[in-house]
Amino acid sequence: MFYYKMPYFLKSVAIPYNIPIIYQDHHLLIVNKPAGLVVHPTYKHNGDTMWDAILAYLAEQGGDDWRPPDLPDEPGWEHAPAEIRQMLREKRLAKLHAEEGLLERPTLLHRLDKDTSGVIALARTARACRHVIHQFSSHTIAKTYLAVAQRAAPTWTEPRAPFTVTLCSPTGEAEMLPLSFDLANYEQRTLLLDGPLQRDPDERRPCIVWPDGQSSMTQIKLLACQNDLFLLEAQPITGRTHQIRAHLAAAGYSLVGDPVYAPDPTPGTPTAALMRQFLHAFSLSFNEYPTNVRRTFVAPLPPDLSNWLSQYFPGAQVPVQQLFKDSRGILSHPEQLS
């Protein structure tokens, strides 16, 4: 589980990105991150990040206008002197402000790779932060991605530790598949990819299935296939770096456009026409604070991915439309961080 909150000095720079707002209230901010945008500052990338844009946007909105409710004194306070009762009221008020008032800076609850687009959630109050983080820790949050994979992966992505592909049925039965399985035979079936992931000891950037890795599970469902292209719905059960990309590669498949986990594309082919990996975080479902009502936040496919589908994978368009229709979530709002 990942969350990010650090004292970061906001520079007076223009942020060259438009970030659609999916949802915003006192406790939450949900945005649709564009591809090509780094989520937060790192030692390699210290500016012009999504984090910069969000801080600039929230600063323009002004201070916290939240006001605590009028509460009666607690039982037993009536026996205390007036100055003690006032002190108790002030302490309770300070605690309420700390818990329910806006944080100085929001907390980033999870992240996406630079070239992955889609839904990202931030908590704006301490109680909302704890409420959502608990759901991440207990794996009750559903993160669903849309991906297009191809039947190819570099040899270095082969698993170096036990890695299983399991066919799951609605009745709870499970069938272990060979690693040479043909994804095309399992349309609308749920597969579970299970293998420990860690950074490749020989090359720090990518992740591989390795004996000392962290336990990692990814659920995938084939929605459509055409000419060795596979439209997938993917749900990471755990939240490891590059998890979907690394697990698919370990299974012998890779995301179209992936510069790390896919083989070099042949010029003039559909796989060479996409300038980044086809991976989009299209929905995020969790119980919001304070109502604890289950809500789904949805980010439509960005133009680069939808245009690529139209040109090279038209058979995927109907399943994509149906998936968004079935999600019944809150779609991106026209307001943008700019």
SVG drawing of the C-alpha trace seen along z (x, -y; Angstrom):
<svg xmlns="http://www.w3.org/2000/svg" viewBox="-26 -32 49 59">
<polyline fill="none" stroke="black" stroke-width="0.4" points="0.0,0.0 1.2,-3.4 0.4,-6.9 2.4,-10.1 2.4,-13.1 5.6,-15.2 6.3,-18.9 7.1,-20.0 7.7,-23.7 5.3,-24.7 7.3,-26.6 5.7,-29.5 5.8,-27.7 3.2,-27.2 1.9,-23.6 1.6,-22.6 -1.1,-19.9 -4.8,-19.8 -6.0,-17.3 -9.7,-16.5 -11.4,-16.4 -13.6,-13.3 -14.9,-14.2 -14.2,-16.7 -15.7,-17.3 -14.4,-18.3 -12.8,-14.9 -11.8,-13.6 -10.2,-14.7 -10.4,-12.2 -8.6,-13.1 -8.0,-11.6 -4.2,-11.6 -3.0,-12.1 -0.2,-9.8 3.2,-11.4 2.8,-13.1 4.9,-12.1 2.6,-11.7 4.9,-13.2 8.3,-14.7 11.3,-12.4 15.0,-12.9 15.0,-12.4 11.9,-14.6 11.5,-17.5 9.0,-19.7 6.0,-19.9 4.3,-16.9 0.7,-16.1 1.4,-16.9 2.5,-20.4 -0.6,-20.9 -2.9,-19.8 -1.2,-22.0 -1.5,-25.0 -5.2,-24.2 -6.0,-23.9 -4.1,-27.0 -6.3,-29.0 -9.4,-27.7 -8.4,-29.5 -8.4,-28.3 -10.5,-25.8 -14.1,-27.0 -15.1,-23.9 -16.8,-24.7 -17.4,-22.1 -20.9,-21.4 -22.2,-23.0 -21.8,-20.2 -23.2,-20.1 -20.8,-19.6 -19.8,-16.1 -21.5,-14.4 -19.6,-15.3 -18.3,-18.6 -21.0,-20.5 -19.1,-19.8 -15.9,-21.5 -15.1,-25.1 -16.0,-27.4 -12.4,-27.9 -11.9,-24.1 -15.0,-23.6 -13.8,-26.2 -10.4,-24.4 -12.1,-21.1 -14.2,-22.7 -11.2,-24.2 -9.3,-20.8 -12.3,-19.0 -12.5,-21.7 -8.8,-21.5 -9.1,-17.7 -12.1,-18.0 -10.2,-20.5 -7.3,-18.1 -9.5,-15.2 -12.2,-16.8 -10.6,-20.0 -8.6,-20.2 -5.0,-18.9 -2.3,-21.4 -1.7,-19.3 -3.7,-16.3 -2.5,-12.8 -1.9,-10.8 -3.4,-7.4 -1.9,-5.5 0.0,-6.2 0.3,-5.3 3.3,-5.0 4.2,-8.1 2.8,-6.7 -0.3,-5.1 -3.4,-7.3 -6.5,-7.2 -8.1,-7.5 -6.0,-8.7 -7.5,-9.4 -6.3,-11.9 -7.6,-12.4 -8.1,-15.9 -8.9,-15.2 -7.2,-12.9 -10.2,-10.8 -10.9,-10.3 -7.2,-9.3 -7.4,-6.6 -10.8,-5.4 -9.5,-4.8 -6.0,-3.6 -7.7,-0.9 -9.5,0.3 -6.3,0.5 -4.7,2.5 -7.6,4.9 -7.8,5.3 -11.4,4.2 -10.7,1.4 -11.3,2.4 -8.9,0.9 -9.7,1.8 -7.5,1.2 -8.1,1.5 -5.1,3.0 -4.3,4.3 -1.7,7.0 0.2,8.9 1.5,12.4 5.1,11.6 7.5,10.9 11.3,10.6 13.1,13.7 14.4,11.7 10.8,11.4 10.4,15.2 9.7,16.1 12.6,17.1 10.3,18.3 7.0,20.3 4.4,18.5 0.9,19.8 -2.0,19.0 -5.3,20.2 -8.6,20.3 -11.3,19.2 -15.0,20.1 -18.1,18.4 -18.7,21.5 -15.3,21.1 -13.6,24.0 -10.1,23.4 -8.0,25.0 -4.2,24.5 -3.2,23.7 0.2,24.4 2.4,21.4 2.1,22.1 -1.6,21.3 -3.3,19.5 -5.1,16.4 -7.4,16.5 -9.1,19.6 -10.4,17.9 -12.6,15.0 -14.8,13.7 -13.1,16.0 -11.2,14.8 -7.6,15.8 -5.4,15.2 -1.7,14.5 0.3,15.2 4.0,14.8 6.3,12.8 7.6,9.5 10.7,7.5 13.1,5.2 15.4,7.1 18.7,7.5 20.5,7.0 18.5,4.0 16.8,1.8 14.1,0.3 12.0,3.4 10.3,5.9 10.4,9.7 9.0,12.8 11.8,13.6 12.1,15.9 12.7,13.0 9.9,10.8 6.7,9.6 3.6,11.7 1.7,10.4 -1.6,11.4 -3.3,10.0 -6.7,10.9 -7.4,10.5 -10.3,11.1 -10.2,11.3 -12.9,9.0 -12.0,9.3 -9.2,10.6 -8.3,9.8 -5.1,10.7 -3.1,11.6 -4.2,8.4 -6.0,9.0 -8.3,6.4 -8.0,7.1 -9.7,6.0 -7.1,6.2 -7.5,5.9 -4.3,5.9 -5.2,7.6 -1.9,6.4 -0.3,3.1 3.3,3.7 5.3,1.6 4.7,2.5 2.5,5.4 0.2,5.8 3.0,5.2 5.4,7.6 2.8,10.4 1.6,10.3 5.2,10.5 5.9,13.5 2.9,15.2 4.3,14.6 2.3,11.5 3.1,7.8 1.3,4.5 1.2,2.9 3.5,-0.1 5.3,0.9 8.9,-0.4 10.2,1.9 8.3,5.2 7.5,5.6 9.9,6.6 10.8,3.8 7.9,3.4 8.2,4.0 7.9,0.6 4.6,0.1 2.7,2.5 -0.2,1.6 2.1,2.2 4.6,-0.4 1.8,-3.0 1.3,-3.5 3.7,-5.8 3.1,-4.5 1.8,-1.3 -1.9,-0.7 -2.8,-0.7 -5.5,-2.9 -6.8,-2.9 -10.4,-3.3 -12.2,-2.8 -11.7,-2.9 -14.3,-1.6 -14.3,-2.1 -16.5,-3.2 -16.3,-6.9 -16.0,-8.9 -18.1,-9.8 -21.1,-7.9 -19.3,-4.6 -21.3,-4.3 -19.6,-2.3 -18.8,-4.5 -17.1,-4.0 -15.1,-6.7 -14.5,-6.3 -12.0,-7.9 -12.9,-7.6 -10.3,-6.3 -8.1,-9.2 -8.0,-10.1 -4.7,-8.4 -5.9,-5.0 -9.5,-5.3 -8.1,-6.4 -5.7,-3.5 -8.5,-1.1 -10.6,-2.6 -7.8,-2.2 -6.2,1.1 -8.6,3.0 -12.2,2.1 -13.5,5.3 -12.6,3.8 -14.9,0.8 -18.1,2.5 -16.7,4.3 -15.1,1.0 -18.3,-0.8 -20.2,1.9 -17.6,1.9 -18.0,-1.8 -21.8,-1.5 -21.8,1.3 -19.5,-0.5 -22.2,-3.1 -19.5,-5.3 -18.9,-9.1 -17.3,-10.2 -14.7,-12.9 -16.1,-16.3 -15.5,-19.0 -13.6,-21.2 -9.9,-20.8 -6.7,-21.6 -4.8,-23.9"/>
</svg>
